Amino acid sequence: MLNINAFVVGLLFGLGLIISGMTDPSKVIGFLDLAGAWDPSLAFVMGGAILVGAGAFTIAKKRQRSLLGAPMQLPSATELDKGLLIGSLIFGVGWGLSGFCPGPAVVSAAAGQPKAWIFVASMLSGMTLYNLIERRRK
């Protein structure tokens, strides 16, 4: 049942990305182009997501279990560390250069966009490399 619900929620998320135009890298690059033809539409999509997320987290913090009965697992980290800052910078550079972030890239890849396939393959390679490095450090 959890897998079916995860699929439905993922599908809803993907449809939202498509309808809002966030699977189009030119929209993202237009948002990041502050000195040129700036496109503020991504800010409205992000603002809507933040409002929905803030409400959901407010409710979730008061619960022990999810609506489907799974234990609630909320993030507990509160400090900014070096790994988070460096990872954020790398993420931002990749986002700015490609116009994709992970969610829209997966949706675009599923829609058959070749650039998205390259991005997703690169993203998965980077994640695998990180995991290999972390295992060796331990």
PyMOL CGO cylinders between C-alpha atoms (Angstrom):
from pymol import cmd
from pymol.cgo import CYLINDER

trace = [
    CYLINDER, 0.00, 0.00, 0.00, 2.86, 2.37, 0.82, 0.3, 1, 1, 1, 1, 1, 1,
    CYLINDER, 2.86, 2.37, 0.82, 4.40, 1.78, -2.62, 0.3, 1, 1, 1, 1, 1, 1,
    CYLINDER, 4.40, 1.78, -2.62, 1.12, 2.60, -4.36, 0.3, 1, 1, 1, 1, 1, 1,
    CYLINDER, 1.12, 2.60, -4.36, 0.78, 5.80, -2.35, 0.3, 1, 1, 1, 1, 1, 1,
    CYLINDER, 0.78, 5.80, -2.35, 4.41, 6.73, -3.04, 0.3, 1, 1, 1, 1, 1, 1,
    CYLINDER, 4.41, 6.73, -3.04, 3.74, 6.19, -6.75, 0.3, 1, 1, 1, 1, 1, 1,
    CYLINDER, 3.74, 6.19, -6.75, 0.61, 8.37, -6.68, 0.3, 1, 1, 1, 1, 1, 1,
    CYLINDER, 0.61, 8.37, -6.68, 2.40, 11.16, -4.79, 0.3, 1, 1, 1, 1, 1, 1,
    CYLINDER, 2.40, 11.16, -4.79, 5.39, 10.97, -7.17, 0.3, 1, 1, 1, 1, 1, 1,
    CYLINDER, 5.39, 10.97, -7.17, 3.04, 11.10, -10.14, 0.3, 1, 1, 1, 1, 1, 1,
    CYLINDER, 3.04, 11.10, -10.14, 1.29, 14.14, -8.67, 0.3, 1, 1, 1, 1, 1, 1,
    CYLINDER, 1.29, 14.14, -8.67, 4.68, 15.81, -8.12, 0.3, 1, 1, 1, 1, 1, 1,
    CYLINDER, 4.68, 15.81, -8.12, 5.76, 15.07, -11.69, 0.3, 1, 1, 1, 1, 1, 1,
    CYLINDER, 5.76, 15.07, -11.69, 2.50, 16.41, -13.13, 0.3, 1, 1, 1, 1, 1, 1,
    CYLINDER, 2.50, 16.41, -13.13, 2.92, 19.56, -11.06, 0.3, 1, 1, 1, 1, 1, 1,
    CYLINDER, 2.92, 19.56, -11.06, 6.42, 20.04, -12.47, 0.3, 1, 1, 1, 1, 1, 1,
    CYLINDER, 6.42, 20.04, -12.47, 5.15, 19.58, -16.03, 0.3, 1, 1, 1, 1, 1, 1,
    CYLINDER, 5.15, 19.58, -16.03, 2.14, 21.89, -15.62, 0.3, 1, 1, 1, 1, 1, 1,
    CYLINDER, 2.14, 21.89, -15.62, 4.25, 24.61, -13.98, 0.3, 1, 1, 1, 1, 1, 1,
    CYLINDER, 4.25, 24.61, -13.98, 6.84, 24.38, -16.77, 0.3, 1, 1, 1, 1, 1, 1,
    CYLINDER, 6.84, 24.38, -16.77, 9.66, 23.50, -14.38, 0.3, 1, 1, 1, 1, 1, 1,
    CYLINDER, 9.66, 23.50, -14.38, 10.83, 20.60, -16.57, 0.3, 1, 1, 1, 1, 1, 1,
    CYLINDER, 10.83, 20.60, -16.57, 11.96, 23.16, -19.16, 0.3, 1, 1, 1, 1, 1, 1,
    CYLINDER, 11.96, 23.16, -19.16, 15.60, 24.12, -18.46, 0.3, 1, 1, 1, 1, 1, 1,
    CYLINDER, 15.60, 24.12, -18.46, 15.10, 27.50, -20.15, 0.3, 1, 1, 1, 1, 1, 1,
    CYLINDER, 15.10, 27.50, -20.15, 12.60, 28.42, -17.39, 0.3, 1, 1, 1, 1, 1, 1,
    CYLINDER, 12.60, 28.42, -17.39, 15.20, 27.67, -14.72, 0.3, 1, 1, 1, 1, 1, 1,
    CYLINDER, 15.20, 27.67, -14.72, 17.98, 29.49, -16.56, 0.3, 1, 1, 1, 1, 1, 1,
    CYLINDER, 17.98, 29.49, -16.56, 15.59, 32.43, -17.11, 0.3, 1, 1, 1, 1, 1, 1,
    CYLINDER, 15.59, 32.43, -17.11, 15.01, 32.55, -13.35, 0.3, 1, 1, 1, 1, 1, 1,
    CYLINDER, 15.01, 32.55, -13.35, 18.75, 32.57, -12.68, 0.3, 1, 1, 1, 1, 1, 1,
    CYLINDER, 18.75, 32.57, -12.68, 19.41, 35.30, -15.28, 0.3, 1, 1, 1, 1, 1, 1,
    CYLINDER, 19.41, 35.30, -15.28, 19.04, 38.27, -12.93, 0.3, 1, 1, 1, 1, 1, 1,
    CYLINDER, 19.04, 38.27, -12.93, 20.88, 40.67, -15.25, 0.3, 1, 1, 1, 1, 1, 1,
    CYLINDER, 20.88, 40.67, -15.25, 18.94, 39.74, -18.41, 0.3, 1, 1, 1, 1, 1, 1,
    CYLINDER, 18.94, 39.74, -18.41, 15.40, 38.64, -19.17, 0.3, 1, 1, 1, 1, 1, 1,
    CYLINDER, 15.40, 38.64, -19.17, 14.57, 37.48, -15.64, 0.3, 1, 1, 1, 1, 1, 1,
    CYLINDER, 14.57, 37.48, -15.64, 11.62, 35.06, -15.38, 0.3, 1, 1, 1, 1, 1, 1,
    CYLINDER, 11.62, 35.06, -15.38, 10.15, 35.09, -11.83, 0.3, 1, 1, 1, 1, 1, 1,
    CYLINDER, 10.15, 35.09, -11.83, 7.77, 32.14, -12.40, 0.3, 1, 1, 1, 1, 1, 1,
    CYLINDER, 7.77, 32.14, -12.40, 10.07, 29.68, -10.61, 0.3, 1, 1, 1, 1, 1, 1,
    CYLINDER, 10.07, 29.68, -10.61, 9.92, 31.87, -7.50, 0.3, 1, 1, 1, 1, 1, 1,
    CYLINDER, 9.92, 31.87, -7.50, 6.13, 31.47, -7.42, 0.3, 1, 1, 1, 1, 1, 1,
    CYLINDER, 6.13, 31.47, -7.42, 6.39, 27.69, -7.81, 0.3, 1, 1, 1, 1, 1, 1,
    CYLINDER, 6.39, 27.69, -7.81, 8.99, 27.55, -5.02, 0.3, 1, 1, 1, 1, 1, 1,
    CYLINDER, 8.99, 27.55, -5.02, 6.91, 29.84, -2.81, 0.3, 1, 1, 1, 1, 1, 1,
    CYLINDER, 6.91, 29.84, -2.81, 3.86, 27.62, -3.25, 0.3, 1, 1, 1, 1, 1, 1,
    CYLINDER, 3.86, 27.62, -3.25, 5.95, 24.54, -2.43, 0.3, 1, 1, 1, 1, 1, 1,
    CYLINDER, 5.95, 24.54, -2.43, 7.34, 26.21, 0.71, 0.3, 1, 1, 1, 1, 1, 1,
    CYLINDER, 7.34, 26.21, 0.71, 3.84, 27.10, 1.91, 0.3, 1, 1, 1, 1, 1, 1,
    CYLINDER, 3.84, 27.10, 1.91, 2.55, 23.56, 1.39, 0.3, 1, 1, 1, 1, 1, 1,
    CYLINDER, 2.55, 23.56, 1.39, 5.70, 22.06, 2.95, 0.3, 1, 1, 1, 1, 1, 1,
    CYLINDER, 5.70, 22.06, 2.95, 5.58, 24.36, 5.99, 0.3, 1, 1, 1, 1, 1, 1,
    CYLINDER, 5.58, 24.36, 5.99, 1.99, 23.35, 6.66, 0.3, 1, 1, 1, 1, 1, 1,
    CYLINDER, 1.99, 23.35, 6.66, 2.77, 19.66, 6.22, 0.3, 1, 1, 1, 1, 1, 1,
    CYLINDER, 2.77, 19.66, 6.22, 5.80, 19.80, 8.54, 0.3, 1, 1, 1, 1, 1, 1,
    CYLINDER, 5.80, 19.80, 8.54, 3.78, 21.68, 11.18, 0.3, 1, 1, 1, 1, 1, 1,
    CYLINDER, 3.78, 21.68, 11.18, 1.23, 18.86, 11.19, 0.3, 1, 1, 1, 1, 1, 1,
    CYLINDER, 1.23, 18.86, 11.19, 3.88, 16.11, 10.95, 0.3, 1, 1, 1, 1, 1, 1,
    CYLINDER, 3.88, 16.11, 10.95, 5.79, 17.39, 13.99, 0.3, 1, 1, 1, 1, 1, 1,
    CYLINDER, 5.79, 17.39, 13.99, 2.71, 16.73, 16.14, 0.3, 1, 1, 1, 1, 1, 1,
    CYLINDER, 2.71, 16.73, 16.14, 2.29, 13.13, 14.97, 0.3, 1, 1, 1, 1, 1, 1,
    CYLINDER, 2.29, 13.13, 14.97, 4.04, 9.88, 15.87, 0.3, 1, 1, 1, 1, 1, 1,
    CYLINDER, 4.04, 9.88, 15.87, 2.83, 8.04, 12.75, 0.3, 1, 1, 1, 1, 1, 1,
    CYLINDER, 2.83, 8.04, 12.75, 1.99, 9.04, 9.17, 0.3, 1, 1, 1, 1, 1, 1,
    CYLINDER, 1.99, 9.04, 9.17, -1.54, 8.89, 7.83, 0.3, 1, 1, 1, 1, 1, 1,
    CYLINDER, -1.54, 8.89, 7.83, -0.73, 5.43, 6.44, 0.3, 1, 1, 1, 1, 1, 1,
    CYLINDER, -0.73, 5.43, 6.44, 0.64, 4.17, 9.77, 0.3, 1, 1, 1, 1, 1, 1,
    CYLINDER, 0.64, 4.17, 9.77, 4.39, 4.35, 9.10, 0.3, 1, 1, 1, 1, 1, 1,
    CYLINDER, 4.39, 4.35, 9.10, 6.60, 5.83, 11.84, 0.3, 1, 1, 1, 1, 1, 1,
    CYLINDER, 6.60, 5.83, 11.84, 7.27, 9.54, 11.38, 0.3, 1, 1, 1, 1, 1, 1,
    CYLINDER, 7.27, 9.54, 11.38, 10.93, 10.15, 10.42, 0.3, 1, 1, 1, 1, 1, 1,
    CYLINDER, 10.93, 10.15, 10.42, 11.63, 13.87, 10.39, 0.3, 1, 1, 1, 1, 1, 1,
    CYLINDER, 11.63, 13.87, 10.39, 15.11, 15.39, 9.95, 0.3, 1, 1, 1, 1, 1, 1,
    CYLINDER, 15.11, 15.39, 9.95, 16.91, 16.09, 13.22, 0.3, 1, 1, 1, 1, 1, 1,
    CYLINDER, 16.91, 16.09, 13.22, 20.03, 17.99, 12.05, 0.3, 1, 1, 1, 1, 1, 1,
    CYLINDER, 20.03, 17.99, 12.05, 19.98, 21.68, 12.94, 0.3, 1, 1, 1, 1, 1, 1,
    CYLINDER, 19.98, 21.68, 12.94, 23.49, 22.94, 12.18, 0.3, 1, 1, 1, 1, 1, 1,
    CYLINDER, 23.49, 22.94, 12.18, 25.16, 23.84, 8.92, 0.3, 1, 1, 1, 1, 1, 1,
    CYLINDER, 25.16, 23.84, 8.92, 28.30, 21.81, 8.36, 0.3, 1, 1, 1, 1, 1, 1,
    CYLINDER, 28.30, 21.81, 8.36, 31.04, 21.88, 5.74, 0.3, 1, 1, 1, 1, 1, 1,
    CYLINDER, 31.04, 21.88, 5.74, 29.53, 18.98, 3.76, 0.3, 1, 1, 1, 1, 1, 1,
    CYLINDER, 29.53, 18.98, 3.76, 26.14, 20.68, 3.51, 0.3, 1, 1, 1, 1, 1, 1,
    CYLINDER, 26.14, 20.68, 3.51, 27.66, 23.96, 2.36, 0.3, 1, 1, 1, 1, 1, 1,
    CYLINDER, 27.66, 23.96, 2.36, 29.95, 22.37, -0.23, 0.3, 1, 1, 1, 1, 1, 1,
    CYLINDER, 29.95, 22.37, -0.23, 27.18, 20.09, -1.47, 0.3, 1, 1, 1, 1, 1, 1,
    CYLINDER, 27.18, 20.09, -1.47, 24.82, 23.07, -1.79, 0.3, 1, 1, 1, 1, 1, 1,
    CYLINDER, 24.82, 23.07, -1.79, 27.38, 24.96, -3.85, 0.3, 1, 1, 1, 1, 1, 1,
    CYLINDER, 27.38, 24.96, -3.85, 27.97, 21.99, -6.16, 0.3, 1, 1, 1, 1, 1, 1,
    CYLINDER, 27.97, 21.99, -6.16, 24.20, 21.47, -6.50, 0.3, 1, 1, 1, 1, 1, 1,
    CYLINDER, 24.20, 21.47, -6.50, 23.71, 25.15, -7.36, 0.3, 1, 1, 1, 1, 1, 1,
    CYLINDER, 23.71, 25.15, -7.36, 26.45, 25.16, -9.98, 0.3, 1, 1, 1, 1, 1, 1,
    CYLINDER, 26.45, 25.16, -9.98, 25.03, 22.03, -11.60, 0.3, 1, 1, 1, 1, 1, 1,
    CYLINDER, 25.03, 22.03, -11.60, 21.52, 23.48, -11.53, 0.3, 1, 1, 1, 1, 1, 1,
    CYLINDER, 21.52, 23.48, -11.53, 22.68, 26.75, -13.05, 0.3, 1, 1, 1, 1, 1, 1,
    CYLINDER, 22.68, 26.75, -13.05, 24.75, 25.13, -15.80, 0.3, 1, 1, 1, 1, 1, 1,
    CYLINDER, 24.75, 25.13, -15.80, 22.19, 22.52, -16.83, 0.3, 1, 1, 1, 1, 1, 1,
    CYLINDER, 22.19, 22.52, -16.83, 18.85, 24.11, -15.93, 0.3, 1, 1, 1, 1, 1, 1,
    CYLINDER, 18.85, 24.11, -15.93, 17.86, 20.84, -14.23, 0.3, 1, 1, 1, 1, 1, 1,
    CYLINDER, 17.86, 20.84, -14.23, 17.53, 19.85, -10.61, 0.3, 1, 1, 1, 1, 1, 1,
    CYLINDER, 17.53, 19.85, -10.61, 16.90, 16.19, -9.68, 0.3, 1, 1, 1, 1, 1, 1,
    CYLINDER, 16.90, 16.19, -9.68, 13.08, 16.07, -9.65, 0.3, 1, 1, 1, 1, 1, 1,
    CYLINDER, 13.08, 16.07, -9.65, 12.47, 17.85, -12.96, 0.3, 1, 1, 1, 1, 1, 1,
    CYLINDER, 12.47, 17.85, -12.96, 15.40, 15.97, -14.54, 0.3, 1, 1, 1, 1, 1, 1,
    CYLINDER, 15.40, 15.97, -14.54, 13.82, 12.60, -13.75, 0.3, 1, 1, 1, 1, 1, 1,
    CYLINDER, 13.82, 12.60, -13.75, 10.46, 13.78, -15.11, 0.3, 1, 1, 1, 1, 1, 1,
    CYLINDER, 10.46, 13.78, -15.11, 12.14, 15.15, -18.26, 0.3, 1, 1, 1, 1, 1, 1,
    CYLINDER, 12.14, 15.15, -18.26, 14.14, 11.93, -18.71, 0.3, 1, 1, 1, 1, 1, 1,
    CYLINDER, 14.14, 11.93, -18.71, 10.93, 9.92, -18.46, 0.3, 1, 1, 1, 1, 1, 1,
    CYLINDER, 10.93, 9.92, -18.46, 9.49, 12.19, -21.15, 0.3, 1, 1, 1, 1, 1, 1,
    CYLINDER, 9.49, 12.19, -21.15, 12.44, 11.27, -23.39, 0.3, 1, 1, 1, 1, 1, 1,
    CYLINDER, 12.44, 11.27, -23.39, 14.56, 14.45, -23.30, 0.3, 1, 1, 1, 1, 1, 1,
    CYLINDER, 14.56, 14.45, -23.30, 18.16, 13.44, -24.20, 0.3, 1, 1, 1, 1, 1, 1,
    CYLINDER, 18.16, 13.44, -24.20, 19.73, 16.26, -22.14, 0.3, 1, 1, 1, 1, 1, 1,
    CYLINDER, 19.73, 16.26, -22.14, 17.82, 15.05, -19.10, 0.3, 1, 1, 1, 1, 1, 1,
    CYLINDER, 17.82, 15.05, -19.10, 19.11, 11.50, -19.61, 0.3, 1, 1, 1, 1, 1, 1,
    CYLINDER, 19.11, 11.50, -19.61, 22.67, 12.83, -19.60, 0.3, 1, 1, 1, 1, 1, 1,
    CYLINDER, 22.67, 12.83, -19.60, 21.95, 14.85, -16.45, 0.3, 1, 1, 1, 1, 1, 1,
    CYLINDER, 21.95, 14.85, -16.45, 20.34, 11.90, -14.63, 0.3, 1, 1, 1, 1, 1, 1,
    CYLINDER, 20.34, 11.90, -14.63, 23.21, 9.57, -15.61, 0.3, 1, 1, 1, 1, 1, 1,
    CYLINDER, 23.21, 9.57, -15.61, 25.73, 12.15, -14.37, 0.3, 1, 1, 1, 1, 1, 1,
    CYLINDER, 25.73, 12.15, -14.37, 23.77, 12.70, -11.16, 0.3, 1, 1, 1, 1, 1, 1,
    CYLINDER, 23.77, 12.70, -11.16, 23.61, 8.96, -10.44, 0.3, 1, 1, 1, 1, 1, 1,
    CYLINDER, 23.61, 8.96, -10.44, 27.34, 8.64, -11.21, 0.3, 1, 1, 1, 1, 1, 1,
    CYLINDER, 27.34, 8.64, -11.21, 28.13, 11.44, -8.76, 0.3, 1, 1, 1, 1, 1, 1,
    CYLINDER, 28.13, 11.44, -8.76, 25.96, 9.82, -6.08, 0.3, 1, 1, 1, 1, 1, 1,
    CYLINDER, 25.96, 9.82, -6.08, 27.68, 6.47, -6.62, 0.3, 1, 1, 1, 1, 1, 1,
    CYLINDER, 27.68, 6.47, -6.62, 31.14, 8.07, -6.48, 0.3, 1, 1, 1, 1, 1, 1,
    CYLINDER, 31.14, 8.07, -6.48, 30.22, 9.86, -3.25, 0.3, 1, 1, 1, 1, 1, 1,
    CYLINDER, 30.22, 9.86, -3.25, 29.02, 6.60, -1.67, 0.3, 1, 1, 1, 1, 1, 1,
    CYLINDER, 29.02, 6.60, -1.67, 32.23, 4.80, -2.70, 0.3, 1, 1, 1, 1, 1, 1,
    CYLINDER, 32.23, 4.80, -2.70, 34.37, 7.56, -1.19, 0.3, 1, 1, 1, 1, 1, 1,
    CYLINDER, 34.37, 7.56, -1.19, 32.34, 7.59, 2.03, 0.3, 1, 1, 1, 1, 1, 1,
    CYLINDER, 32.34, 7.59, 2.03, 32.62, 3.80, 2.44, 0.3, 1, 1, 1, 1, 1, 1,
    CYLINDER, 32.62, 3.80, 2.44, 36.41, 3.99, 2.09, 0.3, 1, 1, 1, 1, 1, 1,
    CYLINDER, 36.41, 3.99, 2.09, 36.60, 6.74, 4.70, 0.3, 1, 1, 1, 1, 1, 1,
    CYLINDER, 36.60, 6.74, 4.70, 34.90, 4.54, 7.32, 0.3, 1, 1, 1, 1, 1, 1,
]
cmd.load_cgo(trace, "trace")
